[in-house]
């Protein structure tokens, strides 16, 4: 006999329970987001945190898209799709977001230093607090890769492969060294006009590319180039960039200037380094990279109000707060996540987009498909190593770290869970 209408309308018991669990989980997420939103001080500028989160995630996605570990007969070596498909250079325009990170970093550091001095804290106290939050998570990365390198050497792995892996894993550390140096110099940079370091970059490039000066002179731009967005952050703190006109000037001048340098002066179109290229815009920074960074900073300033409106939504704000809470862990471990996935799956053979040469659109499509797996590997790294950044877990029933972090005053340097 055919099933009755009533029987057909009742879902299976298992499916009903699964839907109930999903609804319960979603309700829990929404309630947690609402608690984070309610615990955030009203005066906090949420756009600052949103810009920092986007900058970190931009770097992560950019590395995952343009970094390839190619398996050959002897081991692994690095390659880039930009090397074989230079027309993909616009990818680097979207995901090379370090200038925004330095902009936000300069803004938060100068504001925090001013606030700390107003409370009576010394420069040494302020600096120790800042650097401790930057470098505590580094210890775990260095320890793991020291042990891994020794094990790989003992197992007979090709030294060239070990070198390639170490270079990728530890490459984020250069950023921390530069950022730490600029942080230490913050009291001297409170009122420095960004035009001064920009002039240094201009003259260094003119000497290198126009008059044949030694290539090592370009390393002056490692400090001068990142000083430009950092001191723009200081100008933001001084209230000099509040008008939208400032954002439009930076965006227009930076974009037009960079386009002119690429089209007329021979600078590379890619804003990241490309293996085998004669000139890298990033290593060390060139005038084109700094000009591009100015355009990014201008766009970031223009997006402040839309971001403030978007961050009024509890779910969006909770996600941004969580990324900020784990910013250093995400930044330091994202390359390890990529390499762990690549090495683990090498046992199954050379997989497209993972172990093959990045020389066609098939590789690009396959790499996009691998991104969720990279994210899962990064989540595993986050679970294992986040305590180096966030401290040990609290007993059940205490407020979450995200809520505690948001209760801290926005202008105070005691924002111990949000890194500039």
C-alpha positions in Angstrom: 0.0 0.0 0.0 1.3 3.5 -0.8 2.5 5.7 2.0 0.0 8.0 3.5 0.4 11.7 3.0 1.2 12.1 6.7 4.0 9.6 6.6 5.5 11.2 3.5 5.5 14.7 5.2 7.4 13.5 8.3 11.2 13.7 7.7 13.3 10.7 8.9 14.3 10.9 12.5 18.1 11.1 11.7 17.6 14.0 9.3 15.5 15.8 11.8 18.2 15.4 14.5 20.8 16.7 12.1 18.8 19.7 11.2 18.3 20.4 14.9 22.1 20.2 15.5 22.7 22.6 12.7 20.1 25.0 14.0 21.6 24.7 17.5 25.1 25.3 16.3 24.0 28.4 14.2 22.1 29.7 17.2 25.2 29.3 19.4 27.4 31.2 16.8 24.9 34.0 16.6 24.7 34.3 20.4 28.5 34.3 20.7 28.8 37.0 18.1 26.2 39.0 19.9 28.2 38.7 23.1 31.4 39.9 21.4 29.5 42.8 19.8 28.0 43.8 23.1 31.3 43.6 24.9 33.1 45.9 22.5 33.6 49.5 23.7 31.4 51.9 21.8 34.4 54.2 21.1 36.4 51.4 19.4 37.1 52.1 15.7 36.2 48.7 14.2 37.4 49.8 10.8 41.0 49.6 12.1 40.5 45.9 13.1 38.8 45.2 9.8 41.6 46.7 7.7 44.2 44.7 9.7 42.2 41.4 9.2 41.9 42.0 5.5 45.6 42.8 5.2 46.6 39.6 7.0 44.2 37.4 5.0 45.3 39.1 1.8 48.9 38.1 2.4 47.9 34.5 3.2 45.7 34.1 0.1 48.4 35.8 -2.0 51.1 33.4 -0.9 48.8 30.4 -1.4 48.0 31.5 -4.9 51.5 32.4 -6.2 53.7 29.9 -4.3 54.2 26.5 -5.9 56.3 23.6 -4.6 57.2 21.6 -7.7 58.1 17.9 -7.3 60.8 16.7 -9.6 63.0 13.6 -9.6 65.2 14.8 -6.7 62.9 16.8 -4.4 60.9 20.0 -4.2 61.7 23.4 -5.6 59.8 26.7 -5.5 58.1 28.2 -8.6 55.5 30.8 -9.3 52.6 31.0 -11.8 53.6 34.7 -12.3 56.9 33.4 -13.8 55.1 31.4 -16.5 52.0 33.5 -16.9 53.0 37.1 -16.3 49.6 38.3 -17.4 48.4 37.1 -14.0 50.2 40.0 -12.4 47.0 41.7 -11.3 46.6 39.0 -8.7 49.5 40.6 -6.9 47.7 44.0 -7.0 44.8 42.4 -5.0 46.7 40.3 -2.4 49.9 42.2 -1.8 48.5 44.1 1.2 51.5 44.8 3.4 51.2 48.5 3.0 47.8 48.5 4.6 49.2 46.4 7.5 52.0 49.0 8.0 49.4 51.8 7.8 47.3 50.3 10.5 50.4 49.3 12.5 51.7 52.9 12.5 48.3 54.2 13.5 47.9 51.8 16.4 51.5 52.1 17.6 51.6 55.9 17.6 48.2 56.1 19.2 49.1 53.4 21.8 52.5 55.1 22.6 50.8 58.4 23.2 48.2 56.8 25.4 50.8 54.9 27.4 52.9 58.0 28.1 49.7 59.8 29.2 49.2 57.0 31.7 52.7 57.4 33.0 54.2 54.3 31.4 57.9 54.5 30.3 59.1 53.9 26.8 60.8 50.7 27.9 57.6 49.3 29.4 55.6 50.1 26.3 58.2 48.6 23.9 58.6 45.4 25.9 54.9 44.9 25.8 54.7 45.5 22.1 57.7 43.3 21.2 56.6 40.5 23.5 53.3 40.2 21.7 55.1 40.2 18.3 57.8 37.6 19.1 56.3 35.1 21.5 54.6 33.2 18.7 57.9 33.1 16.7 59.5 30.7 19.2 57.1 27.9 18.3 57.9 28.3 14.5 61.6 28.4 15.0 61.5 25.3 17.3 59.4 23.2 15.0 61.4 24.0 11.9 64.7 23.5 13.7 63.6 20.0 14.6 62.1 19.3 11.2 65.2 20.4 9.4 67.4 18.1 11.5 65.1 15.2 10.9 65.0 15.9 7.2 68.8 16.0 7.1 69.2 12.7 9.0 66.7 11.1 6.7 68.8 12.0 3.7 66.5 14.6 2.1 68.1 16.7 -0.6 69.6 19.9 1.0 68.2 22.0 -1.8 64.7 20.8 -0.8 65.3 21.6 2.9 66.6 25.1 1.9 63.4 25.7 -0.2 61.2 24.6 2.6 63.0 26.7 5.2 63.0 29.8 3.0 59.2 29.6 2.7 58.6 28.8 6.3 60.8 31.5 7.7 60.2 34.2 5.1 57.5 35.9 7.2 60.1 36.7 9.8 61.7 39.4 7.7 58.5 41.3 8.1 58.6 41.0 11.9 62.1 42.3 12.0 61.2 45.4 10.0 58.0 46.0 11.9 59.9 45.6 15.2 62.5 48.2 14.2 59.8 50.7 13.2 57.9 50.0 16.4 61.1 50.7 18.4 61.5 54.0 16.5 57.9 55.1 17.0 58.7 58.0 19.4 60.9 59.5 16.6 58.2 58.9 14.0 55.3 60.6 15.7 55.5 63.7 13.5 57.7 62.5 10.6 56.2 63.6 7.3 55.8 60.6 4.9 57.3 62.6 2.1 60.8 62.3 3.7 61.0 58.5 3.4 59.3 58.7 0.0 62.1 61.0 -1.1 64.7 58.5 0.1 63.1 55.7 -2.0 63.0 57.9 -5.0 66.7 58.8 -4.8 67.8 55.3 -4.1 65.9 54.0 -7.2 67.3 56.9 -9.2 70.8 56.0 -8.2 70.3 52.3 -8.8 68.5 52.3 -12.1 69.6 55.6 -13.5 73.2 55.9 -12.5 74.3 52.3 -12.0 74.8 52.5 -8.3 75.5 49.1 -6.5 72.5 46.8 -6.1 73.0 46.6 -2.3 72.0 50.3 -2.1 68.4 49.1 -2.7 68.3 47.6 0.8 68.0 51.1 2.2 64.5 51.0 0.9 63.6 48.1 3.2 63.4 50.7 6.0 62.5 53.8 3.9 59.8 52.0 1.8 57.8 50.6 4.8 58.3 53.9 6.7 56.0 55.6 4.1 52.8 53.7 5.1 53.9 53.5 8.8 54.3 57.3 9.0 51.0 57.7 7.1 49.5 55.8 10.0 51.1 58.3 12.4 49.5 61.1 10.3 46.2 59.3 10.7 46.7 59.4 14.5 47.4 63.1 14.3 44.0 63.6 12.5 45.5 64.7 9.2 43.9 62.0 7.1 40.3 62.3 8.3 38.9 64.0 5.2 38.0 61.8 2.2 40.1 64.1 0.1 43.2 62.7 1.6 42.2 59.2 0.6 41.4 60.2 -2.9 44.7 62.0 -3.3 46.7 59.0 -2.1 44.7 56.6 -4.3 44.9 58.7 -7.4 48.5 59.8 -7.1 49.7 56.3 -6.1 47.8 54.5 -8.9 48.8 57.0 -11.6 52.4 57.1 -10.5 52.7 53.3 -10.3 51.2 52.9 -13.7 53.6 55.4 -15.2 56.6 53.6 -13.6 55.5 50.2 -14.9 54.5 51.5 -18.4 57.3 54.0 -19.0 60.2 53.2 -16.6 60.5 49.4 -16.9 59.4 48.5 -13.4 57.8 45.0 -13.2 54.0 44.9 -13.2 54.0 42.3 -10.4 54.0 43.7 -6.9 55.6 40.6 -5.5 58.9 38.9 -6.3 58.9 36.5 -9.3 61.6 33.8 -9.5 64.1 34.5 -12.3 63.1 38.2 -12.7 65.8 40.8 -13.0 64.0 43.2 -10.7 61.7 42.6 -7.8 59.3 45.3 -6.6 59.3 43.8 -3.2 62.7 42.5 -2.3 63.8 45.2 -1.7 60.9 47.6 -2.2 61.0 49.8 -5.2 59.4 53.2 -5.9 56.7 51.3 -7.9 55.9 49.2 -4.8 55.8 52.2 -2.5 53.6 54.1 -5.0 51.3 51.1 -5.2 51.2 51.0 -1.4 50.2 54.7 -1.3 47.2 53.8 -3.6 46.3 50.9 -1.3 46.5 53.2 1.8 44.3 55.8 0.1 41.7 53.1 -0.7 41.9 51.8 2.9 41.2 55.3 4.2 38.2 55.7 1.8 36.8 52.4 3.0 36.8 53.3 6.7 33.1 54.5 6.8 31.7 51.5 4.8 33.7 49.2 7.1 32.4 50.9 10.2 28.9 50.3 9.0 29.6 46.7 8.0 31.2 46.0 11.4 28.0 46.9 13.2 26.8 43.4 12.2 27.7 41.1 15.1 28.7 38.1 12.9 31.0 40.2 10.7 32.6 41.9 13.7 33.1 38.6 15.6 34.9 37.1 12.6 37.2 40.2 12.3 37.8 40.1 16.1 38.8 36.4 15.9 41.2 37.0 13.0 42.8 39.9 15.0 43.1 37.7 18.0 45.1 35.2 16.0 46.8 37.5 13.6 50.4 36.5 14.3 49.6 32.7 14.4 47.8 33.0 11.0 50.7 35.0 9.6 53.5 32.8 10.9 52.0 29.4 10.1 50.2 29.8 6.8 53.3 28.8 4.7 53.8 25.8 7.0 50.2 24.8 6.3 50.8 24.9 2.6 54.0 22.9 2.8 52.5 20.3 5.1 49.7 19.7 2.7 52.0 19.5 -0.2 54.4 17.1 1.5 51.7 14.9 2.9 50.0 14.4 -0.4 53.2 13.8 -2.3 53.0 10.2 -1.3 49.9 9.8 -3.6 51.8 11.1 -6.7 52.2 14.4 -8.4 48.9 16.2 -8.1 47.8 19.1 -10.3 48.0 22.5 -8.6 50.0 21.0 -5.8 53.2 19.4 -7.2 53.1 20.3 -10.8 54.7 23.2 -12.7 52.4 26.3 -12.5 52.4 27.1 -16.2 48.8 27.0 -17.4 45.2 27.7 -16.3 44.7 24.1 -15.3 47.2 24.6 -12.5 45.3 27.8 -11.5 42.0 26.0 -11.4 43.5 23.1 -9.4 45.2 25.5 -7.0 41.9 27.2 -6.2 40.4 23.9 -5.4 43.2 23.2 -2.9 42.6 26.4 -0.9 40.0 24.8 1.4 42.5 22.1 2.3 45.2 24.7 3.0 42.7 26.5 5.3 42.1 23.2 7.2 45.8 22.7 7.6 46.1 26.2 8.9 43.3 25.6 11.3 45.2 22.6 12.7 48.3 24.8 13.1 46.1 27.4 14.8 44.7 24.8 17.2 48.2 23.6 18.1 50.0 26.8 18.4 47.6 29.6 19.2 48.4 29.5 22.9 51.8 31.0 22.1 49.9 34.2 21.0 46.8 34.1 23.2 48.1 32.5 26.4 46.7 29.3 28.1 43.1 28.5 28.0 40.9 29.7 30.8 38.6 27.4 32.9 35.2 26.8 31.4 32.7 29.5 32.2 35.0 32.4 32.0 34.5 35.1 29.3 36.0 34.2 25.9 39.3 35.7 24.8 37.5 37.6 22.1 35.2 39.3 24.5 37.9 40.1 27.0 40.0 41.6 24.1 37.2 43.8 23.0 36.6 45.2 26.5 40.0 46.8 26.5 40.1 50.5 25.7 40.7 51.2 22.0 43.2 53.9 22.5 45.3 52.1 25.1 48.4 50.1 24.5 47.0 47.4 26.8 45.2 45.9 23.8 47.1 42.8 24.6 45.3 40.6 22.1 45.3 42.8 19.0 48.6 43.2 17.2 49.3 46.2 15.1 
